[in-house]
């Protein structure tokens, strides 16, 4: 059953990551593209990527925590 939980969590993470990337990443990147230039634009894009990565890791952590609580 542990293998099923990991597979299910991985599929959920694909959906979550796609949603974050399309909604938040696309919106923020379009604002950066319209408003910033040069080095400022690069820095903002890196920051957007870092926030996206932290959000996905946080979601992964919460799913892991739920699996641990459910298995107990």
C-alpha positions in Angstrom: 0.0 0.0 0.0 2.9 2.4 0.6 3.8 2.3 -3.1 0.2 3.3 -4.0 0.4 6.3 -1.6 3.6 7.5 -3.1 2.3 7.2 -6.6 -0.9 9.0 -5.7 1.0 11.7 -4.0 3.2 12.1 -7.1 0.2 12.4 -9.4 -1.3 15.0 -7.0 1.9 16.9 -7.1 1.9 17.0 -10.9 -1.5 18.6 -10.8 -0.5 21.0 -8.0 2.7 22.0 -9.7 0.9 22.6 -13.1 -1.8 24.7 -11.4 0.8 26.8 -9.5 2.9 27.3 -12.7 0.0 28.3 -14.9 -1.9 30.5 -12.5 0.7 32.1 -10.3 3.8 31.8 -12.3 2.2 32.9 -15.6 0.5 35.9 -13.9 3.6 37.0 -12.1 5.9 36.5 -15.1 3.6 38.5 -17.3 3.8 41.4 -14.9 7.6 41.1 -14.8 7.8 41.1 -18.6 5.6 44.2 -18.8 7.2 46.2 -16.0 10.8 45.3 -15.5 13.9 45.4 -17.7 17.5 44.1 -17.6 18.9 42.7 -14.4 15.8 43.6 -12.4 13.7 41.4 -14.7 16.2 38.5 -14.2 16.1 38.9 -10.4 12.3 39.0 -10.3 12.1 35.8 -12.5 14.5 34.0 -10.2 12.4 35.1 -7.2 9.2 33.9 -8.9 10.9 30.5 -9.6 12.1 30.3 -5.9 8.5 31.0 -4.6 7.1 28.4 -7.0 9.7 25.8 -5.8 9.0 26.6 -2.1 5.2 26.2 -2.7 5.7 22.8 -4.4 8.0 21.6 -1.6 5.5 22.8 1.0 2.7 21.0 -0.7 4.8 17.8 -0.8 5.6 18.2 2.9 1.9 18.5 3.7 1.0 15.4 1.7 3.8 13.5 3.4 2.5 14.6 6.8 -1.0 13.5 5.9 0.3 10.1 4.8 2.2 9.7 8.1 -0.9 10.7 10.1 -3.1 8.3 8.1 -0.7 5.4 8.4 -0.7 5.8 12.2 
